[in-house]
């Protein structure tokens, strides 16, 4: 895996961690603002995945699929914030399910064992958070904000760990 791909993983990880920290710091924000922030978060992650697909021949389909899906979901969330907290919960859950299955199913796209294990763990974590959001859609906005923040931080840390591991492996 080239250095460009490691850079994109680091970028996605940093965006995720910053987004998660903002949600924890300002957990009193309104549902509308949460929806718009979430939309921008998903859009930016999708955009970085599409850009990363241009530089990554071996995982191009994975990055492109996740990226296009993220861009579409992000745009919908930004332009239709009236949808409400329950719809946000279900939309987020659907995105988590798709993203989780993509990570869990395409873990073989990477060659090293540590990254494979991390992709599987991140995929399972995404799926579990999605199930929680589906089963408890009426959870308060505070719970939704905290869960979204925690998810973003954990995914961001995982992406940084994968980037660090790949960087270590690619060095002579």
C-alpha positions in Angstrom: 0.0 0.0 0.0 1.4 3.4 -1.0 2.1 6.4 1.1 -0.8 8.2 -0.5 -3.2 5.7 0.9 -1.7 6.0 4.4 -2.2 9.8 4.2 -5.9 9.3 3.3 -6.4 6.9 6.2 -4.8 9.5 8.5 -7.0 12.2 7.1 -10.1 10.2 7.6 -9.0 9.3 11.2 -8.3 12.9 12.1 -11.6 14.1 10.7 -13.4 11.4 12.6 -11.7 12.2 15.9 -12.3 15.9 15.6 -16.0 15.3 14.8 -16.3 13.0 17.8 -14.7 15.5 20.1 -16.9 18.3 18.9 -20.0 16.2 19.7 -18.8 15.3 23.2 -17.9 19.0 23.9 -21.1 20.5 22.6 -23.6 17.7 23.4 -26.4 20.2 24.0 -26.7 21.0 20.3 -30.1 20.8 18.7 -31.2 17.8 16.6 -31.2 20.0 13.4 -27.6 21.0 14.0 -26.6 17.4 14.7 -28.2 16.3 11.5 -26.3 18.9 9.5 -23.0 18.2 11.3 -23.5 14.5 10.7 -24.3 15.1 7.1 -21.1 17.1 6.6 -19.1 14.4 8.5 -20.4 11.6 6.3 -20.0 13.8 3.1 -16.3 14.6 4.0 -15.5 10.9 4.8 -17.2 9.9 1.6 -15.3 12.5 -0.4 -11.9 11.4 1.1 -12.8 7.8 0.2 -13.6 8.7 -3.4 -10.3 10.7 -3.6 -8.4 7.8 -2.0 -9.9 5.4 -4.6 -8.1 7.3 -7.3 -4.7 6.5 -5.7 -5.5 2.9 -4.6 -5.7 0.3 -7.3 -6.1 -2.7 -5.1 -8.9 -1.3 -3.0 -10.5 1.1 -5.5 -13.9 -0.5 -5.5 -14.1 -0.6 -1.7 -13.1 3.1 -1.3 -15.3 4.2 -4.2 -18.4 2.3 -3.0 -18.0 3.7 0.6 -17.3 7.1 -0.8 -20.2 7.4 -3.1 -22.6 6.1 -0.5 -21.2 8.5 2.1 -21.5 11.5 -0.3 -25.2 10.7 -1.1 -26.1 10.2 2.6 -24.2 13.3 3.6 -26.0 15.5 1.0 -29.4 14.1 2.0 -28.7 14.9 5.7 -27.5 18.5 5.0 -30.3 19.5 2.6 -33.2 17.8 4.5 -32.5 18.4 8.2 -36.2 18.5 9.1 -36.2 14.7 8.9 -35.9 14.5 12.7 -33.9 12.6 15.3 -35.6 9.2 14.6 -34.8 9.3 11.0 -31.3 10.4 11.8 -31.0 7.4 14.0 -32.2 5.0 11.3 -30.2 6.8 8.5 -27.1 6.6 10.7 -27.8 2.9 11.5 -28.2 2.1 7.8 -24.9 3.9 7.0 -23.2 2.0 9.9 -24.5 -1.3 8.7 -23.3 -0.8 5.1 -20.0 0.6 6.3 -19.6 -2.2 8.9 -20.3 -4.9 6.3 -17.9 -3.3 3.8 -15.2 -3.2 6.4 -16.0 -6.7 7.7 -16.3 -8.3 4.3 -13.5 -6.6 2.4 -10.8 -7.1 5.1 -9.0 -9.4 2.8 -8.1 -6.4 0.6 -5.2 -5.8 2.9 -2.3 -8.1 3.2 -1.2 -7.8 6.8 -2.9 -9.7 9.6 -3.1 -6.8 12.1 -4.9 -4.6 9.7 -7.3 -7.4 8.7 -8.2 -7.9 12.4 -8.7 -4.2 12.9 -11.0 -4.0 9.8 -13.0 -6.9 11.2 -13.3 -5.3 14.6 -14.2 -1.9 13.2 -16.8 -3.6 11.0 -18.4 -5.5 13.9 -18.3 -2.4 16.0 -20.1 -0.4 13.3 -22.7 -3.2 13.0 -23.3 -3.3 16.8 -23.8 0.5 17.0 -26.2 0.2 14.0 -28.3 -2.5 15.8 -28.4 -0.3 18.9 -29.7 2.7 16.9 -32.3 0.5 15.2 -33.5 -1.0 18.4 -33.7 2.3 20.3 -34.6 4.9 17.7 -36.4 7.1 20.3 -33.3 7.5 22.4 -32.8 11.1 23.4 -30.7 13.4 21.2 -28.1 13.5 24.0 -27.6 9.7 23.7 -27.5 10.0 19.9 -24.9 12.8 20.1 -22.7 10.8 22.5 -23.1 7.6 20.5 -22.2 9.3 17.3 -19.2 11.1 19.0 -18.0 7.8 20.5 -18.4 6.0 17.1 -16.4 8.7 15.3 -13.6 8.7 17.9 -13.3 4.9 17.9 -13.3 4.7 14.1 -10.8 7.6 13.8 -8.4 5.9 16.3 -8.8 2.6 14.4 -8.0 4.3 11.1 -4.9 5.9 12.6 -3.8 2.6 14.0 -4.2 0.9 10.5 -2.3 3.8 8.9 0.5 3.5 11.5 0.7 -0.2 11.0 0.8 0.1 7.2 3.5 2.8 7.5 5.6 0.5 9.7 5.1 -2.4 7.2 6.0 -0.4 4.1 9.3 0.9 5.5 12.3 -1.1 4.4 
